[in-house]
Amino acid sequence: MGSDSSGSGPLRFPVLMAEATYGIGEGPATRVSLSLPEGTAEAIRARVGKREFSAFIAEAVERELRGQVLDEYLADYESRKGPVSESARQRAREVFDEVFAEEGEWPAAS
């Protein structure tokens, strides 16, 4: 877990932009349009301020993507090996967070 299919590097999910490939959380910032309920936007601004709004959204999206990647891994594992207990799922999340935090890929979930 945490390596590409060759086992030689961190797990990457490529995004093609102008002939460059970036993993999640990598590459230059790009502008996107985003619609949120006003209450959600106000809560974010109140928590982090206007200047950190984009960083907050980026970190939240990266955490969500990381969670989805782990869920997909566990579903694949279960389809091949059988059910995974809740304690094993929790341990997998802890290991996943540790691996990405050590590699500097994504911050550990809080």
KAJO-V705870 format. One line per field, one symbol per residue. psi: psi as a letter, one per 20 degrees, with the letter a starting at -180 (. if undefined). burial: b if it has 9 or more other ideal C-beta (glycine too) atoms within 8 Angstrom, else e. A space follows every 50 residues. Layout:
psi = ???
burial = ???
This chain:
psi = pjqrhijirqpqnqppoljqpqrpjrrqqqpqpppqqghggghgghgirh hjgghggghgggggggghggggghggghhhirqprhhhgghggggggggh ghijgqqqq.
burial = eebbeeeeebbeeebeeeeeebbbeeeeeeeeeeeeeeeebeebbeeeee eebeebbbbeebbebbbebbeebbeebbeeeeebeeeebeebbebbbbbb beeebbeeee
